[in-house]
Amino acid sequence: MEEYTKYEQARIIGARALQISMGAPFLIKLSDDDLKKLAYNTVEIAKLEFKQGMIPITVKRPLPGTVNREVSVKPFDQTKLE
């Protein structure tokens, strides 16, 4: 697993928080108590999803020359949704 830069992390979490605020379903299970503790803050929910590796986003990093490298945290595991 390669590490994301702080800028990539901010972009991924921000994009996911926007998706959640627009009505996208959560990728992790959260009880009502958990949501109340987080104060229904979409950024905090997106941070939890990011820490658990549940966000299926790939980052393209341009390398010197014309080569691009795609980086993802780990393969998205759909079984965690159930």
Summary of the structure (lengths in Angstrom):
residues: 82
radius of gyration: 14.2
end to end distance: 24.3
largest distance: 50.3
contacts: 165
relative contact order: 0.18
helix: 44%
strand: 10%
